[in-house]
Amino acid sequence: MSTSGPSAAPIPLHIAGEPPAPPAPDVIGTSAGAGRRPAPVVRPGVVDWAALGVEPRWKDQETGDCAAVLSPFLGPATGLEPYKRYVAGARQRGETALVVACTGAGERRHNVFSGTVAPGIHLPRFYGSISANPLPAGVSPELADGLDHAEHDLGTRLLNRPPDTWFRLTYLKEARSSRPGAARVWPPPGEGELRPILVDGLGDPVAGVWVPAGGGARWFVVPHGTDHRLLVEWLVQHALPAYVPGALTRARSTLVRDPALATDAEARLVETIAEEQRAHERRHTELQQQLAALRAVADPLRDGLLFGTGRPLEDAVHDVLVAAGATVTRLDDVYGTKSADLLAEYGGRRVLVEVKSANNRPPHTLPDKLLKHLNTWPGLTGTEPVDGGVLVVNHQIKLQPAQRDVEVYTDRAFADALPVPVIGSARLFDWWRHEDWDAVRHAVFGDTGLASPPEIAVPDVDSKAPARPGLLSRLRW
């Protein structure tokens, strides 16, 4: 995306490092010898600067009027003098010193205290450094909280086009100790903060922005190997408008316009866009709150049905039956272990529900526990007759749900001979998440002859989708 307007000038950008050398031309009459020719060397800086509206300033070129520093090849800014001239110019103009530095390029070393360490970032003056520890392959970073618009955009771009290696970033403040006998050390260590933009699964920063105390500079630290065009596009389109708008004003860039010079039509449309953005953000916040509320309910039930044992699994089964419209009594609170776990009632039917779990394939003895409770039920004080029982089993817990057997018992001869239905809690979970209450009631209570209660919303069913499972073929009363 070009940022140049009808009379815009390219934005000067200091690229810390040597300018890219042109490829060596092939000379007629020479030969590379027999065999495969060596692969071409990938040279840094292969970027269409003009298309991006940027004028690159390399080593030994003026940096005092640059808008920012990009150091994609050699980590920290190469050479102190170009950086000092850039900072002096930014300070004179009252602008923020903006640096994008890539860490981790070069030879790695290992020690017993820090593990594997790659070349890091040396911060200016006495602010210390930012170390880089290579992380294992397969790390999946995520956005940190509290990002501004430009930081969020950089993090999103890095997630969409990640580098080959992520690095754990650690801010090391310079420790300046005095020599024996010295009263004090001058100058004292600087103060600053490394704010995360992306964090790994342990919450450690893998990309961030370092800001010195009192502001005045922003050093964005990203992994070596980040796409150069990505960084230049982000600098011009997001970082400069957010942090150094004066640089765009000097270049007469179309990315920055003086609102005082806008036409009434432009001003009205800008306000309309701003209101649409505010409305979108309000709606987005509302939807996020609704999603959080749904997950607060779904997460414990989902975890209980798929991975739970004992009381958490029993509670999840209880909640599904209640959601399906049944009246459920916790029998353990009344009879202890003398009876089944739950008594469920719906449509004039009453059934005992026994809930069990198994790390692997369940033993064939599990149904015997429910049969025993059915036999002893009439002898318990204050009981009324039941119409049967159902065994719910969370089986093969050690496996991921997609890897588990669909049926609790895969031995068809054994399953067909069972006098009571056996339902996998994973199947119960599928019915619950699709709000298929008919399937839940049919599996637990059989055919009650009752229509779905009007207050229960049944989702639309795609005619091309496979039919949802009904009553198990082995269900007998």
Disulfide bonds with the S-S distance in Angstrom:
none
